[in-house]
């Protein structure tokens, strides 16, 4: 079966080739095979639209070459946040606003 | 130092270690474990389905046995141990508040800090001679492998996504195939998520069903209860059909439904559901009440189905937050608008009947 893909040209994933040391940590940890290693042993974004912005690459990059505004693609969390609900056992929310350290982090069931 | 309690129902024995008596577990699940999984899938006691964090012995591990790390959501723990039939390993359970690996990693509770903390509390450095840990790949958003190495000396190996692949990963010298590294969303994986979506939808929709039933009694042409049973009951059935379209059919048919946005996919199943409902209902389209009622269901059912389908983004394995926000900017106003318009048409059809 063909892999499912979501909306095109929306994700916030960025790669700074100059900082990349080609360790491959991002390739190993990405659950969507978004990043590959090219012929000159550097990371490259091979399937940008498959990125789900989980933030695993960013978290595991030792040189901060990969960056992404990490968050969970969950409509219920977005709605709960809009309604100003507190995170609880039944509700997922986006914990804080963009621009802070926990940008888009969810508190999810 | 703190070791997990031996007095947990799944503990089958004890293993003595330099740091004390460690609970021993088996890879064989009992009916009780399976029943626990079923209940959690239906949302019963799901927020309290936990085990004590700390180190567990699967089989009879020694000081060179591998250490596998997981969350203290009982279902995560069960999936891991049942995959490791006939093996000896240490299982280090992190305190994630009973949340699964993926959600806990996103939240940060399955994270570098908790891992480092649990390594110290469990006394793992005295239990094993090596300094290697196998973590589920989906804990990547929470754990920085290079920092764990720097701060504890333990090297983090990201194992496969699915617990069933752990044995072949271990046997191949901690090498994962490309297939093991990609999160799938197969029919089976989608179907197991439906119950929890249905439970959530029903909780929200039950009062609305009752309201539609009672409002159905208003207006003509017959008496209140006769109307309620005719129009009100049909309204409740229509909304239930919308729930089935959005929360059951859309997840099942996800790959073959047109479009990328979940709400659009739900809109399509909603339109089909509305068409089916009207075939069953065959209202009198020569008169305004029948026309308006028809119109109402072509607005309400797709709006409701689209909304529920949109909420399935949270259960899916491939949607980004940026994408969901983009989808919602268009879909949410349309869903609300169509819902309000549909309600208006329906109430009007009742009043003029």
Interface residues (C-beta under 8 A of the other chain):
Chain A: X1 X2 X3 X4 X5 X6 X7 X8 X10 X11 X12 X25 X28 X29 X30 X31 X32 X33 X50 X51 X52 X53 X54 X55 X56 X57 X59 X60 X62 X69 X70 X71 X72 X73 X74 X75 X76 X77 X78 X79 X89 X92 X94 X102 X104 X105 X106 X107 X108 X109
Chain B: X46 X47 X99 X103 X105 X106 X107 X108 X137 X138 X140 X141 X142 X143 X144 X145 X146 X158 X161 X176 X178 X181 X182 X183 X184 X185 X186 X254 X255 X260 X261 X262 X310 X311 X313 X314 X316 X317 X318 X319 X320 X321 X322 X323 X324 X325 X326 X327 X328 X332
